[in-house]
Each structure stands twice: as structure tokens, then as C-alpha cells.
């Protein structure tokens, strides 16, 4: 049976997608940070090591928050547009099947 989505809840949908974006970012960043930590440190012109630990640590903490906030806002705007255009373009269709035992 085909079903069409008539309307999305903007806040709930945006919240779920923002959380998914943060979690997916962390799933990528944790292994990357481990790999980078075993790599060589950058060296300046005089042969001195450049300490990037603080900037990388700040990025690791700030980027998931920024991605979550931007993801929330962009998904919320996208859902608003979808809800406005639904009647003109039709909704997202998917097939539904009852799989209860």
C-alpha cells in the first residue's frame, strides 16, 4: 500500500536530524582523532614542533555543536518549505507494509 506524507512536524524532525548529524560527526571524528594523534607533529621553519593539541581539541568540541545547530536550522527551513509546497507538488511517497507477527 502506498502512503503519502502530508505534513512533517518541523521541530521534531529537525531535532531528530540534528541529533543524527551530531552522532554521525562524532562517529567520524573519534577514529580520525585517534589516527591523527599517532601522526607526526607539524614542524615550523626553525625545526620546532607546532602544538596543535588545543586547536584540535576545541574543534572536536565545537564542531558537533555547530553542525547540530546548523543542521537543526536548515532541516527546519526545509520542512517548512516542504509543508508549504506539499499541496502543489505532492508528498513523499513510500510503501507501507504491516509486518506484525
SVG drawing of the C-alpha trace seen along z (x, -y; Angstrom):
<svg xmlns="http://www.w3.org/2000/svg" viewBox="-3 -29 69 43">
<polyline fill="none" stroke="black" stroke-width="0.4" points="0.0,0.0 1.4,-3.4 1.2,-6.2 2.0,-9.9 3.4,-12.1 1.1,-15.0 3.0,-17.1 6.1,-16.8 6.4,-18.2 9.2,-20.9 10.6,-20.9 10.6,-17.1 12.0,-16.3 14.7,-19.0 15.6,-17.8 16.0,-14.2 18.1,-15.1 20.3,-17.5 21.0,-14.7 21.7,-12.3 24.2,-14.8 26.0,-15.2 26.2,-11.5 27.4,-10.8 30.0,-13.6 31.3,-12.0 31.4,-8.6 33.8,-10.0 35.8,-12.4 36.7,-9.9 38.5,-7.5 40.1,-10.4 41.4,-12.0 43.0,-8.7 44.7,-8.4 45.9,-12.0 47.2,-11.6 49.6,-8.9 50.8,-11.0 53.9,-13.3 53.6,-16.8 53.9,-19.7 57.2,-21.5 57.8,-25.2 60.7,-26.7 63.1,-26.5 62.5,-22.8 60.3,-23.4 57.2,-21.4 53.9,-23.3 51.5,-22.5 48.1,-21.9 46.5,-20.0 44.5,-22.9 43.1,-23.9 42.2,-20.3 40.6,-19.8 38.5,-23.0 37.5,-21.9 36.5,-18.5 34.2,-20.1 32.8,-23.0 32.2,-21.4 29.5,-18.9 27.6,-21.8 27.9,-24.0 26.9,-21.1 23.9,-20.3 22.7,-23.9 23.1,-24.4 21.5,-21.1 18.5,-21.9 18.0,-25.3 18.4,-24.0 16.2,-21.0 13.6,-23.2 13.6,-25.5 13.5,-22.6 10.5,-21.1 8.7,-24.4 9.2,-24.6 8.0,-21.0 4.9,-21.7 4.1,-24.8 4.7,-23.1 3.1,-19.7 -0.3,-20.5 1.3,-21.7 3.9,-19.0 2.6,-16.1 4.1,-14.5 7.0,-12.0 5.6,-8.5 6.7,-5.3 5.3,-1.8 3.8,-0.6 3.6,3.0 2.2,4.4 4.8,6.9 3.2,7.7 3.6,11.4"/>
</svg>
